[in-house]
Amino acid sequence: MPSFDHGGVNIAYLDDGEGDPIVLVHGFASNKNVNWVYPSWLSELKRAGRRVIAIDNRGHGESAKLYDPADYGLAAMAADVIALMDHLAIDRADVMGYSLGGRITATLARECPERVRAAILGGIGSGLVKGGGPGETVAQALEAPSLDDVSDPVGRVFRAFADQTRSDRKALAACLRGSRLLMSEQEAARIAVPVLIAVGTADDVAGSAHELSGMIPGSEVLDIPRRDHMRAVGDRVYKEGVVDFLARRP
């Protein structure tokens, strides 16, 4: 898998297909394969005529593992995405992120609108501003000796997922502690690129998609029926809605 160096941090990625580029940014404790390749996003977007670039966020997948929470600020992780675009000589692209990747994408859309043609915020709603989702109990679950030592139900879900993806749990705990900065309503209102907010209707992690849409002028909502945070990722409604949004966006 190709990779490049960004400020001493090795970042892995995939680059496949031809056409307008779209950059995919995965969620916490996931990676480019689990979030995008295995659920058939890569093949779906290529079939829609897109060049697909997917990053392994720092601390995840095949990218470098760092153990200081200070290395995982949203600005630093967003800068990795811009550095990847620079590495591939891509001036402007659509960007889709899921969960933590959605928070990174929102940061990019706000701070680097000249690089983001449109933003798709998957698995993140009002939690972008109001918080919620995995917190310190999840970090502690990741650091526990085994899954049997974890009693917190949310912690158990993320610990089991991290074990399934064979992730570096110490790096994930640092990432979780370092990437929890919230966006203010005023900052969200500054996002001016076309935005689609896609959240499962049974998602109790992301917060309300419709509430976030009320904060981001002109944004659209895609409700993913009867899907929770984990199961919405590969849903057909999500894929079809994204392809339609990309076909319509300016």
Rosetta silent file (secondary structure, phi, psi, omega in degrees, C-alpha in Angstrom):
SEQUENCE: MPSFDHGGVNIAYLDDGEGDPIVLVHGFASNKNVNWVYPSWLSELKRAGRRVIAIDNRGHGESAKLYDPADYGLAAMAADVIALMDHLAIDRADVMGYSLGGRITATLARECPERVRAAILGGIGSGLVKGGGPGETVAQALEAPSLDDVSDPVGRVFRAFADQTRSDRKALAACLRGSRLLMSEQEAARIAVPVLIAVGTADDVAGSAHELSGMIPGSEVLDIPRRDHMRAVGDRVYKEGVVDFLARRP
SCORE:     score description
SCORE:     0.000 S_00000001
   1 L     0.000  132.227 -178.412    0.000    0.000    0.000 S_00000001
   2 L   -66.231  155.727  177.717    1.436    3.424   -0.932 S_00000001
   3 E  -152.602  169.204  176.360    2.390    5.905    1.771 S_00000001
   4 E  -150.043  166.113 -179.039    4.120    9.263    2.192 S_00000001
   5 E   -99.882  129.790  174.503    5.766   11.272    4.946 S_00000001
   6 E  -125.716  101.474  179.245    4.006   14.246    6.463 S_00000001
   7 L    59.645   36.052  179.970    6.108   16.045    9.038 S_00000001
   8 L    87.505    0.661  178.206    7.757   12.823   10.135 S_00000001
   9 E  -108.797  121.579  179.596    4.473   10.876   10.275 S_00000001
  10 E   -79.789  126.032 -176.500    4.061    8.101    7.718 S_00000001
  11 E  -118.732  122.386  179.022    0.574    8.159    6.200 S_00000001
  12 E   -93.446  153.605 -178.511   -0.789    5.219    4.194 S_00000001
  13 E  -158.623  169.325  168.134   -3.483    5.570    1.543 S_00000001
  14 E  -125.340  154.165 -177.104   -5.066    3.966   -1.498 S_00000001
  15 E  -145.484  110.932 -173.202   -5.682    5.620   -4.863 S_00000001
  16 E  -146.325  149.032  177.657   -7.854    3.841   -7.420 S_00000001
  17 L    91.572  175.564 -179.666  -10.135    4.675  -10.324 S_00000001
  18 L  -134.259  153.787  179.508  -10.400    7.586  -12.734 S_00000001
  19 L   119.531 -163.238  178.106  -12.494   10.737  -12.867 S_00000001
  20 E   -59.284  133.113 -177.103  -13.330   13.481  -10.378 S_00000001
  21 E   -78.658  143.850  169.192  -11.465   12.742   -7.130 S_00000001
  22 E  -131.731  131.665 -179.374  -13.158   11.981   -3.839 S_00000001
  23 E  -103.196  130.765 -177.548  -11.158   11.604   -0.634 S_00000001
  24 E  -109.776  132.104 -176.610  -12.504    9.226    2.034 S_00000001
  25 E  -123.735  113.408 -171.448  -11.683    9.685    5.730 S_00000001
  26 L   -77.183  173.712 -177.705  -12.567    6.758    7.993 S_00000001
  27 L   -89.691  174.702 -179.114  -13.902    6.712   11.535 S_00000001
  28 L   -60.561  135.433  177.613  -12.303    6.151   14.915 S_00000001
  29 L    70.577    5.095  178.261  -10.780    2.668   15.434 S_00000001
  30 L  -103.614 -161.146  173.457  -11.439    1.799   11.790 S_00000001
  31 L  -161.743  176.777 -174.581   -9.215    2.050    8.707 S_00000001
  32 H   -61.041  -34.356 -179.343   -9.535    2.612    4.973 S_00000001
  33 H   -74.731  -49.186 -177.236  -10.285   -1.037    4.246 S_00000001
  34 H   -64.705  -40.322 -175.817  -12.818   -1.680    7.017 S_00000001
  35 H   -79.659  -35.302 -168.863  -14.652    1.615    6.484 S_00000001
  36 H  -122.596  -39.984 -175.916  -14.577    1.877    2.700 S_00000001
  37 H   -77.763  -54.052 -176.016  -13.238   -1.159    0.822 S_00000001
  38 L   -62.460  -36.919  176.671  -15.026   -4.048    2.561 S_00000001
  39 L   -80.759   11.439  173.516  -18.470   -2.312    2.530 S_00000001
  40 L    73.251   17.051  174.617  -18.051   -1.820   -1.278 S_00000001
  41 H   -63.216  -41.036 -178.050  -17.731    1.968   -1.230 S_00000001
  42 H   -58.554  -50.714 -178.601  -14.620    1.779   -3.417 S_00000001
  43 H   -67.000  -36.946  179.698  -16.345   -0.243   -6.129 S_00000001
  44 H   -63.100  -46.228 -178.112  -19.544    1.827   -5.854 S_00000001
  45 H   -72.298  -35.811  175.294  -17.756    5.142   -6.347 S_00000001
  46 H   -63.554  -39.611  178.391  -15.536    3.802   -9.122 S_00000001
  47 H   -63.557  -28.591  177.701  -18.670    2.576  -10.885 S_00000001
  48 L   -83.524    6.065  175.626  -20.001    6.140  -10.592 S_00000001
  49 L    84.666   30.388 -177.414  -16.900    7.353  -12.474 S_00000001
  50 E  -110.407  148.439  166.320  -14.862    8.613   -9.542 S_00000001
  51 E   -86.550  123.596 -172.085  -11.192    8.490   -8.628 S_00000001
  52 E  -110.115  122.083  175.643  -11.202    7.243   -5.039 S_00000001
  53 E  -117.484  126.901  179.647   -8.500    8.175   -2.527 S_00000001
  54 E  -127.309  130.960 -176.665   -8.792    6.767    0.997 S_00000001
  55 E   -99.729  147.716  161.950   -6.469    7.663    3.856 S_00000001
  56 L   -92.897  111.753  178.605   -5.447    5.686    6.929 S_00000001
  57 L   -57.688  150.022  174.718   -5.644    8.315    9.666 S_00000001
  58 L   -51.664  138.245 -178.011   -2.586    8.637   11.894 S_00000001
  59 L    85.982   -3.579 -174.820   -2.731    5.996   14.611 S_00000001
  60 L  -128.539  157.912  172.653   -4.866    3.724   12.434 S_00000001
  61 L    53.833 -128.229 -177.766   -4.429    1.031    9.808 S_00000001
  62 L   -97.465    4.959  177.433   -1.039    1.099    8.126 S_00000001
  63 L   -82.360  168.546 -176.538   -0.199    4.679    9.111 S_00000001
  64 L   -61.351  144.413  177.642    2.236    5.600   11.906 S_00000001
  65 L  -100.351  125.521 -178.765    1.183    4.936   15.485 S_00000001
  66 L  -120.588  149.731 -170.919    1.643    7.850   17.883 S_00000001
  67 L  -122.080    8.349  176.176    1.068    7.746   21.639 S_00000001
  68 L  -105.268  120.891  179.181    0.803   11.376   22.688 S_00000001
  69 H   -53.084  -28.155 -179.448   -2.767   12.774   22.617 S_00000001
  70 H   -63.936  -18.415  179.562   -1.301   16.106   21.492 S_00000001
  71 H   -83.235   -1.705 -173.355   -0.466   14.493   18.134 S_00000001
  72 H  -118.593   28.343  173.828   -4.146   13.832   17.393 S_00000001
  73 L   -63.707  151.070 -179.878   -5.757   17.243   17.237 S_00000001
  74 H   -59.854  -34.535  178.797   -8.398   17.605   14.531 S_00000001
  75 H   -63.408  -40.391  179.167   -6.282   20.302   12.857 S_00000001
  76 H   -67.267  -40.141 -179.069   -3.332   17.891   12.599 S_00000001
  77 H   -71.951  -35.005  174.006   -5.489   15.111   11.206 S_00000001
  78 H   -66.105  -36.887  178.383   -7.113   17.482    8.715 S_00000001
  79 H   -64.255  -31.669  175.490   -3.628   18.626    7.696 S_00000001
  80 H   -61.766  -39.015  179.510   -2.777   14.987    6.882 S_00000001
  81 H   -66.037  -45.064  177.742   -5.649   14.961    4.378 S_00000001
  82 H   -62.560  -40.756  178.483   -4.468   18.185    2.733 S_00000001
  83 H   -62.660  -37.115  176.179   -0.910   16.808    2.641 S_00000001
  84 H   -64.549  -43.688  177.190   -2.209   13.684    0.890 S_00000001
  85 H   -61.349  -41.509  177.194   -3.980   15.831   -1.699 S_00000001
  86 H   -63.375  -42.486  179.680   -0.769   17.813   -2.190 S_00000001
  87 H   -59.096  -34.743 -178.767    1.212   14.573   -2.495 S_00000001
  88 L   -96.813    7.420  179.190   -1.142   13.450   -5.279 S_00000001
  89 L    56.661   43.417  176.684   -1.250   16.937   -6.884 S_00000001
  90 L  -105.601  113.648 -177.132   -5.002   17.242   -6.317 S_00000001
  91 L   -74.286  -37.128 -172.428   -6.022   20.879   -5.961 S_00000001
  92 L  -151.058  140.025 -178.054   -9.661   20.277   -5.057 S_00000001
  93 E  -152.137  156.958  164.221  -11.770   17.224   -4.248 S_00000001
  94 E   -71.238  147.274 -179.758  -15.012   16.067   -2.755 S_00000001
  95 E  -132.539  130.115  175.019  -14.372   14.749    0.764 S_00000001
  96 E  -124.481  127.569  176.372  -16.430   12.205    2.692 S_00000001
  97 E  -125.135  152.076  177.141  -15.739   11.289    6.296 S_00000001
  98 E  -118.977  130.588  177.163  -17.493    8.965    8.698 S_00000001
  99 L    58.788 -116.004  174.611  -17.793    9.640   12.450 S_00000001
 100 H   -54.949  -39.317  176.997  -14.335   10.958   13.479 S_00000001
 101 H   -62.298  -31.135  175.188  -13.679   11.235    9.745 S_00000001
 102 H   -68.752  -36.133  177.244  -16.795   13.402    9.490 S_00000001
 103 H   -68.001  -39.336  176.269  -15.419   15.719   12.149 S_00000001
 104 H   -63.819  -42.980  179.876  -12.137   15.930   10.241 S_00000001
 105 H   -63.473  -41.048  177.820  -14.062   16.620    7.020 S_00000001
 106 H   -63.074  -38.640  177.004  -16.098   19.376    8.689 S_00000001
 107 H   -62.487  -43.122  177.458  -12.854   20.953    9.897 S_00000001
 108 H   -62.205  -45.731 -177.563  -11.488   20.867    6.335 S_00000001
 109 H   -61.973  -34.718 -179.890  -14.674   22.333    4.884 S_00000001
 110 H   -76.972  -43.552 -171.534  -14.541   25.205    7.367 S_00000001
 111 H   -93.279  -24.726 -176.241  -10.821   25.976    7.225 S_00000001
 112 L  -132.074   56.041 -175.923   -9.890   24.999    3.638 S_00000001
 113 L   -62.243  -23.536  179.059  -12.985   25.598    1.467 S_00000001
 114 L   -70.447  -14.680 -179.737  -10.784   26.208   -1.557 S_00000001
 115 L  -102.542  -14.434 -174.033   -9.695   22.541   -1.375 S_00000001
 116 E  -111.678  112.129 -179.130  -13.109   20.988   -0.667 S_00000001
 117 E   -73.399  -43.257  174.276  -15.572   20.862   -3.541 S_00000001
 118 E  -154.221  153.942 -177.466  -18.301   19.281   -1.394 S_00000001
 119 E  -122.666  132.758  174.719  -18.350   17.644    2.032 S_00000001
 120 E  -114.668  116.931 -178.546  -20.228   14.529    3.113 S_00000001
 121 E  -102.015   99.209  179.845  -20.498   14.170    6.876 S_00000001
 122 E   -95.801  142.141  174.895  -21.396   10.549    7.608 S_00000001
 123 L    62.668   23.534  176.276  -22.153    9.273   11.096 S_00000001
 124 L  -145.527  124.225  177.272  -21.921   12.734   12.673 S_00000001
 125 L  -121.136 -126.837 -177.742  -24.784   15.073   13.504 S_00000001
 126 L   -64.178  -14.549  174.807  -25.218   17.543   16.342 S_00000001
 127 H   -59.390  -22.178  176.142  -22.469   15.674   18.203 S_00000001
 128 H   -57.950  -34.330 -176.483  -20.058   17.739   16.104 S_00000001
 129 H  -106.285  -38.931 -172.142  -21.067   20.730   18.242 S_00000001
 130 H   -96.297  -10.015  179.730  -22.676   19.273   21.352 S_00000001
 131 L    84.448 -168.504 -173.697  -20.384   16.323   21.971 S_00000001
 132 L   109.921 -174.070 -178.832  -21.303   12.788   22.933 S_00000001
 133 L    77.243 -163.392 -175.118  -20.067    9.526   21.517 S_00000001
 134 L   -62.692  136.532  179.580  -16.966    7.726   22.785 S_00000001
 135 L  -133.101 -149.318 -174.131  -15.231    9.358   25.735 S_00000001
 136 H   -62.087  -33.165  178.978  -12.819    8.525   28.532 S_00000001
 137 H   -62.928  -32.785  177.727  -14.611    5.276   29.382 S_00000001
 138 H   -71.645  -40.819  176.959  -13.862    4.068   25.846 S_00000001
 139 H   -59.428  -42.444  178.638  -10.190    5.085   26.165 S_00000001
 140 H   -66.879  -35.302  177.192  -10.003    3.106   29.392 S_00000001
 141 H   -64.341  -37.505  178.624  -11.710    0.139   27.709 S_00000001
 142 H   -66.643  -30.090 -177.997   -9.061    0.211   24.986 S_00000001
 143 H   -90.010   -7.268 -178.693   -6.332    0.127   27.629 S_00000001
 144 L   -65.959  152.205 -178.945   -7.922   -2.708   29.653 S_00000001
 145 L   -57.514  -36.164 -179.255   -6.079   -6.070   29.681 S_00000001
 146 L  -156.758  168.437  177.760   -8.947   -7.801   27.854 S_00000001
 147 H   -61.088  -33.165  179.678  -12.549   -7.378   26.741 S_00000001
 148 H   -63.273  -20.414  179.889  -13.632   -9.376   29.789 S_00000001
 149 H   -87.458   -0.326 -176.197  -12.274   -6.569   31.975 S_00000001
 150 L  -104.649  122.914  178.930  -14.590   -3.971   30.369 S_00000001
 151 L  -103.530  -28.403 -179.173  -18.023   -3.415   31.900 S_00000001
 152 L   -63.630  126.014 -174.536  -19.057   -0.162   30.214 S_00000001
 153 H   -63.046  -40.839  177.860  -21.368   -1.127   27.296 S_00000001
 154 H   -67.987  -40.820  176.750  -20.099    1.540   24.886 S_00000001
 155 H   -59.678  -38.784  179.272  -16.531    0.739   25.862 S_00000001
 156 H   -64.209  -39.649  179.803  -17.171   -2.938   25.129 S_00000001
 157 H   -61.643  -48.852 -177.337  -18.448   -2.120   21.616 S_00000001
 158 H   -71.247  -35.362  177.957  -15.381   -0.070   20.714 S_00000001
 159 H   -65.734  -42.778  178.586  -12.962   -2.483   22.397 S_00000001
 160 H   -63.268  -39.239  179.220  -14.455   -5.421   20.493 S_00000001
 161 H   -65.988  -42.672  179.119  -14.235   -3.429   17.254 S_00000001
 162 H   -63.720  -39.349  176.993  -10.602   -2.489   17.926 S_00000001
 163 H   -65.371  -40.172 -179.610   -9.780   -6.136   18.626 S_00000001
 164 H   -63.050  -39.828 -179.039  -11.574   -7.190   15.444 S_00000001
 165 L   -86.571    1.433  178.557   -9.578   -4.708   13.335 S_00000001
 166 L    55.501   43.749 -176.968   -6.343   -5.669   15.148 S_00000001
 167 L   -81.398  161.385  172.027   -5.709   -2.033   15.946 S_00000001
 168 L   -80.083  101.326 -171.542   -3.008   -0.556   18.154 S_00000001
 169 H   -67.747  -31.560  178.035   -5.224    0.098   21.166 S_00000001
 170 H   -66.078  -41.007  177.141   -2.721    2.360   22.923 S_00000001
 171 H   -65.952  -39.028  178.951   -2.567    4.615   19.857 S_00000001
 172 H   -64.601  -40.371  178.031   -6.360    4.640   19.639 S_00000001
 173 H   -61.622  -40.569  177.350   -6.681    5.705   23.277 S_00000001
 174 H   -65.247  -41.102  178.863   -4.295    8.601   22.601 S_00000001
 175 H   -61.477  -45.404 -179.010   -6.263    9.527   19.476 S_00000001
 176 H   -61.030  -42.524 -178.394   -9.543    9.539   21.369 S_00000001
 177 H   -71.009  -26.699 -175.251   -8.170   11.777   24.099 S_00000001
 178 H   -94.858  -11.249 -170.325   -6.581   14.187   21.616 S_00000001
 179 L  -114.741   21.193 -172.592   -9.344   14.570   19.014 S_00000001
 180 L   -94.455   10.938  178.676  -12.382   15.531   21.082 S_00000001
 181 L   -61.318  130.070 -179.684  -12.354   19.270   20.374 S_00000001
 182 L   -91.605  156.439  174.808  -15.880   20.409   19.533 S_00000001
 183 L   -95.513  138.763  177.378  -16.900   22.890   16.858 S_00000001
 184 L   -79.082  162.656  176.650  -18.965   25.875   17.956 S_00000001
 185 H   -60.708  -36.201  179.815  -22.284   26.728   16.290 S_00000001
 186 H   -66.348  -38.397  177.612  -20.650   29.867   14.915 S_00000001
 187 H   -68.155  -41.837  177.794  -17.847   27.816   13.376 S_00000001
 188 H   -61.010  -36.919 -179.226  -20.317   25.340   11.869 S_00000001
 189 H   -67.485  -17.189  178.809  -22.227   28.259   10.351 S_00000001
 190 L   -80.491  -10.837  179.724  -19.043   29.278    8.511 S_00000001
 191 L   -70.480  117.999 -172.301  -19.070   26.086    6.421 S_00000001
 192 L  -116.937   -4.446  177.103  -20.039   27.325    2.964 S_00000001
 193 L   -79.009  161.107  174.425  -19.313   24.369    0.649 S_00000001
 194 L   -59.020  133.709 -175.789  -22.160   22.010   -0.352 S_00000001
 195 E  -130.804  134.110  169.432  -22.742   19.616    2.562 S_00000001
 196 E  -116.286  129.135  178.899  -24.621   16.332    2.912 S_00000001
 197 E  -109.967  115.760 -174.228  -25.187   15.005    6.457 S_00000001
 198 E  -119.756  113.586 -175.780  -25.876   11.252    6.475 S_00000001
 199 E  -137.998  140.439  175.314  -26.805    9.568    9.768 S_00000001
 200 E   -66.270  141.746 -178.259  -28.648    6.365   10.649 S_00000001
 201 L   -70.066  -15.599  176.631  -32.059    6.933   12.205 S_00000001
 202 L  -106.487   15.497 -179.008  -31.113    4.495   15.005 S_00000001
 203 L   -79.503  115.165  178.906  -27.684    6.069   15.581 S_00000001
 204 L  -103.186   15.465  179.425  -27.340    7.021   19.254 S_00000001
 205 L  -107.476  -40.911 -168.633  -23.709    8.155   18.863 S_00000001
 206 L   -75.495  -27.787 -168.349  -23.765   10.833   16.148 S_00000001
 207 L    86.186  177.861 -172.948  -26.436   13.184   17.429 S_00000001
 208 L   -76.074  124.163  174.698  -29.189   14.681   15.273 S_00000001
 209 H   -66.151  -39.047 -176.596  -28.452   15.148   11.565 S_00000001
 210 H   -69.950  -35.707  177.110  -31.351   17.588   11.246 S_00000001
 211 H   -65.845  -42.145  177.333  -30.136   19.697   14.167 S_00000001
 212 H   -65.251  -38.926  179.222  -26.671   19.957   12.629 S_00000001
 213 H   -60.392  -32.770  176.954  -28.218   20.811    9.260 S_00000001
 214 L   -67.551  -17.778  179.120  -29.931   23.750   10.946 S_00000001
 215 L   -92.587  -24.441 -175.964  -26.489   25.057   11.894 S_00000001
 216 L  -106.591  108.021 -174.821  -24.833   24.650    8.447 S_00000001
 217 L   -55.851  132.686  174.330  -26.472   26.923    5.858 S_00000001
 218 L    76.074    1.968 -177.526  -27.771   25.123    2.759 S_00000001
 219 L   -72.884  156.946  177.814  -26.827   21.640    3.983 S_00000001
 220 E  -113.138  156.461  177.469  -28.881   18.557    3.119 S_00000001
 221 E  -116.671  136.557  171.547  -29.813   15.577    5.303 S_00000001
 222 E  -118.875  107.964  175.151  -29.813   11.929    4.293 S_00000001
 223 E   -80.558  129.077  177.818  -31.620    9.738    6.819 S_00000001
 224 E  -102.479  102.988 -167.983  -30.373    6.137    6.727 S_00000001
 225 L   -62.730  133.154  169.646  -33.438    4.167    7.897 S_00000001
 226 L    59.540   26.198  178.658  -33.200    1.804   10.872 S_00000001
 227 L  -114.520  137.098  175.348  -29.390    1.819   10.974 S_00000001
 228 L   -90.684 -171.445 -172.335  -27.242    2.434   14.025 S_00000001
 229 L   -62.122  -38.961 -177.287  -23.747    3.931   14.082 S_00000001
 230 L   -80.371  -36.841 -172.205  -21.948    0.745   13.084 S_00000001
 231 L   -88.862   -9.357  179.702  -24.438   -0.631   10.562 S_00000001
 232 L   -73.408  -23.878 -169.348  -25.099    2.569    8.615 S_00000001
 233 L   -55.471  -45.550 -175.440  -21.651    2.545    6.987 S_00000001
 234 L  -101.051   13.382 -173.791  -22.382    0.041    4.221 S_00000001
 235 L   -68.124  142.074 -179.440  -26.087    0.712    3.777 S_00000001
 236 H   -61.684  -39.657  179.637  -27.486    0.905    0.245 S_00000001
 237 H   -61.409  -39.913  177.969  -29.502    4.053    1.035 S_00000001
 238 H   -61.714  -48.913 -177.721  -26.300    5.778    2.181 S_00000001
 239 H   -63.799  -47.165 -178.724  -24.428    4.844   -0.997 S_00000001
 240 H   -64.776  -37.696  179.036  -27.218    5.786   -3.366 S_00000001
 241 H   -65.990  -37.826  178.872  -27.791    9.080   -1.543 S_00000001
 242 H   -68.424  -45.547  179.626  -24.112   10.017   -1.753 S_00000001
 243 H   -60.542  -41.225  178.355  -23.858    9.183   -5.457 S_00000001
 244 H   -64.939  -44.619  179.178  -26.983   11.265   -6.113 S_00000001
 245 H   -60.252  -44.685 -179.419  -25.661   14.196   -4.048 S_00000001
 246 H   -65.324  -32.583  178.665  -22.330   14.156   -5.881 S_00000001
 247 H   -71.814  -27.415 -177.287  -24.118   14.114   -9.237 S_00000001
 248 H   -93.150  -24.614 -171.627  -26.202   17.152   -8.247 S_00000001
 249 L   -66.123  149.742 -177.485  -23.661   19.286   -6.424 S_00000001
 250 L   -56.694    0.000    0.000  -22.295   22.319   -8.304 S_00000001
